[in-house]
Amino acid sequence: MNIVTKKVTLPVRIEWGSKEFAAQLKADNFLFTTQADSIPAILVKLKNLLADYLEHEGKQATPWKDLLVDDFDFQCEYNLAAFFELYPELKISAIAARAGINPNLLQQYVSGNKRASQAQANKIQTAIHDLANELRQISVSH
């Protein structure tokens, strides 16, 4: 008999430090933080931390008992500095223009000198998603 387990998706907050990515995974009963020079390395470290938790403390934690590490997926959420570090081919000024935001202001958000409101963050996210959708429609010929 096959037992079907529903995947549990956990949010991972990813930020850019001075030379590497930092991640935070927070849920009921635990908070994990780690650092690495790439997103795949971050995700491996978080999976290992989660596996250790499930094997020990998590066995008794109501929402997590009877779950295995493979029952979890991560949903990454990037701050602006991490996003532009991860995708350096995207220019801040071009994304700012698409979002209708002053490029200098977006640069201040990215550098951490100012914090974007949720409305501003939504504008930036929409601009990035719109660009991604446009790029999906492109066909390149030889």
C-alpha positions as CSV (number, residue, x, y, z in Angstrom):
1,M,0.0,0.0,0.0
2,N,1.4,3.4,-1.0
3,I,1.1,6.2,1.5
4,V,0.8,9.6,-0.2
5,T,2.4,12.4,1.8
6,K,1.5,15.9,0.9
7,K,4.5,18.1,0.4
8,V,5.1,20.8,2.9
9,T,6.5,24.1,1.5
10,L,8.6,26.2,3.8
11,P,9.6,29.8,3.1
12,V,13.3,30.5,3.0
13,R,14.4,34.1,3.3
14,I,17.7,34.7,1.4
15,E,19.8,37.8,1.8
16,W,23.2,38.9,0.4
17,G,25.9,39.7,2.9
18,S,29.2,41.2,2.0
19,K,30.6,38.1,0.3
20,E,28.0,35.3,0.5
21,F,24.3,34.5,0.7
22,A,22.6,34.0,4.1
23,A,19.4,32.1,4.6
24,Q,16.8,31.8,7.3
25,L,14.2,29.0,7.5
26,K,11.6,29.7,10.1
27,A,8.6,27.5,11.0
28,D,6.7,26.3,14.0
29,N,9.3,25.0,16.6
30,F,12.4,25.9,14.7
31,L,14.6,28.6,13.2
32,F,17.6,27.6,11.0
33,T,20.1,30.0,9.6
34,T,23.1,29.3,7.4
35,Q,25.5,30.9,4.9
36,A,27.1,29.8,1.6
37,D,28.4,31.2,-1.6
38,S,25.6,29.8,-3.8
39,I,21.9,29.1,-3.5
40,P,22.3,25.3,-4.2
41,A,24.8,25.1,-1.3
42,I,22.4,27.0,1.0
43,L,19.5,24.6,0.1
44,V,21.7,21.6,0.8
45,K,22.7,23.0,4.2
46,L,19.1,23.8,5.1
47,K,18.0,20.2,4.1
48,N,20.7,18.8,6.3
49,L,19.6,21.0,9.3
50,L,16.0,20.0,8.7
51,A,16.9,16.3,8.5
52,D,18.8,16.6,11.8
53,Y,15.9,18.3,13.4
54,L,13.4,15.7,12.2
55,E,15.6,12.9,13.4
56,H,15.9,14.4,16.9
57,E,13.7,17.2,18.3
58,G,11.2,17.0,15.5
59,K,10.1,13.5,16.4
60,Q,8.1,14.9,19.2
61,A,7.0,18.2,17.6
62,T,3.3,17.9,16.6
63,P,3.4,19.5,13.2
64,W,6.6,17.7,12.1
65,K,6.5,14.2,13.6
66,D,6.2,11.4,11.0
67,L,7.6,13.6,8.3
68,L,10.8,13.0,6.4
69,V,13.1,15.6,4.8
70,D,11.9,14.6,1.4
71,D,8.4,15.7,2.3
72,F,9.5,19.3,2.3
73,D,10.1,21.8,-0.5
74,F,11.6,25.3,-0.1
75,Q,10.1,28.5,-1.5
76,C,13.0,31.0,-1.7
77,E,12.3,34.7,-1.1
78,Y,15.2,37.0,-2.0
79,N,15.9,40.4,-0.7
80,L,16.8,42.9,-3.5
81,A,20.6,42.7,-2.8
82,A,20.5,38.8,-3.1
83,F,18.3,39.0,-6.2
84,F,20.6,41.3,-8.1
85,E,23.7,39.4,-6.9
86,L,22.1,36.2,-8.2
87,Y,21.2,37.7,-11.5
88,P,23.9,40.3,-12.3
89,E,22.8,40.3,-16.0
90,L,19.7,42.2,-14.9
91,K,20.4,45.9,-14.6
92,I,19.0,47.8,-11.7
93,S,18.2,50.8,-13.9
94,A,16.3,48.6,-16.4
95,I,14.2,47.0,-13.7
96,A,13.5,50.4,-12.1
97,A,12.3,51.8,-15.4
98,R,9.9,48.8,-15.9
99,A,8.7,49.2,-12.3
100,G,8.2,53.0,-12.6
101,I,10.7,53.6,-9.8
102,N,13.6,56.1,-9.7
103,P,16.8,54.0,-10.5
104,N,18.6,55.8,-7.7
105,L,15.9,54.8,-5.2
106,L,16.1,51.2,-6.3
107,Q,19.8,51.3,-6.0
108,Q,19.3,52.5,-2.4
109,Y,16.9,49.6,-1.7
110,V,19.5,47.1,-3.1
111,S,22.4,48.6,-1.1
112,G,20.3,48.5,2.1
113,N,20.4,52.3,2.6
114,K,16.6,52.5,2.3
115,R,13.9,49.9,2.8
116,A,11.2,49.3,0.1
117,S,7.6,49.5,1.2
118,Q,5.5,46.4,0.4
119,A,3.9,48.4,-2.4
120,Q,7.3,49.2,-3.9
121,A,8.5,45.6,-3.5
122,N,5.3,44.5,-5.3
123,K,6.1,46.9,-8.2
124,I,9.6,45.5,-8.5
125,Q,8.4,41.9,-8.3
126,T,5.8,42.6,-11.0
127,A,8.4,44.2,-13.3
128,I,10.7,41.2,-12.9
129,H,7.8,38.7,-13.5
130,D,6.6,40.7,-16.5
131,L,10.2,40.6,-18.0
132,A,10.4,36.8,-17.4
133,N,7.0,36.3,-19.1
134,E,8.2,38.3,-22.1
135,L,11.4,36.4,-22.3
136,R,9.5,33.1,-22.3
137,Q,7.7,34.2,-25.5
138,I,10.9,34.9,-27.4
139,S,12.1,32.5,-30.1
140,V,15.7,32.8,-31.3
141,S,16.5,31.6,-34.8
142,H,19.8,30.5,-36.3
